[in-house]
Amino acid sequence: MTEDEKYEIATLASELERRRLIAEAHATINTPSDPVDRERAMISYLIAQTEYMEALLALHRAQLRIVRGP
């Protein structure tokens, strides 16, 4: 693995961890009692969860590309 590939994996792993923490924060927020606020909170959580999954997919794609080689 080249130094550039190591840097790419480290960067993607860092972004993945950041997205995971954001998604966890949304998951642990108390559910508002107001229906509109509750819906907004759920939407925010689902967006954060989707961004986490996108980061996870980006990391896996990079790993596969590196493992497969040129």
GIVENCOR-V877763 format. One record per backbone hydrogen bond with DSSP energy under -1.0 kcal/mol. NH is the residue of the N-H (numbers start at 1). CO is the residue of the C=O. E is the energy in kcal/mol with one decimal. If there is no record, write none. Layout:
BEGIN
NH&CO&E / NH&CO&E
END
This chain:
BEGIN
6&2&-2.2 / 7&3&-2.3 / 8&4&-2.4 / 9&5&-2.5 / 10&6&-2.5 / 11&7&-2.6 / 12&8&-2.6 / 13&9&-2.6 / 14&10&-2.2 / 15&11&-2.3 / 16&12&-2.4 / 17&13&-2.3 / 18&14&-2.1 / 19&15&-2.5 / 20&16&-2.3 / 21&17&-2.3 / 22&18&-1.9 / 23&19&-2.4 / 24&20&-2.6 / 25&21&-2.3 / 26&22&-2.1 / 27&23&-1.9 / 28&24&-1.7 / 38&34&-2.7 / 39&35&-2.2 / 40&36&-2.2 / 41&37&-2.4 / 42&38&-2.2 / 43&39&-2.5 / 44&40&-2.6 / 45&41&-2.3 / 46&42&-2.6 / 47&43&-2.4 / 48&44&-2.3 / 49&45&-2.6 / 50&46&-2.3 / 51&47&-2.5 / 52&48&-1.9 / 53&49&-2.2 / 54&50&-2.3 / 55&51&-2.0 / 56&52&-2.4 / 57&53&-2.4 / 58&54&-2.3 / 59&55&-2.1 / 60&56&-2.3 / 61&57&-2.7 / 62&58&-2.1 / 63&59&-2.4 / 64&60&-2.6 / 65&61&-2.5 / 66&62&-2.5 / 67&63&-2.6 / 68&64&-2.5 / 69&65&-1.5
END
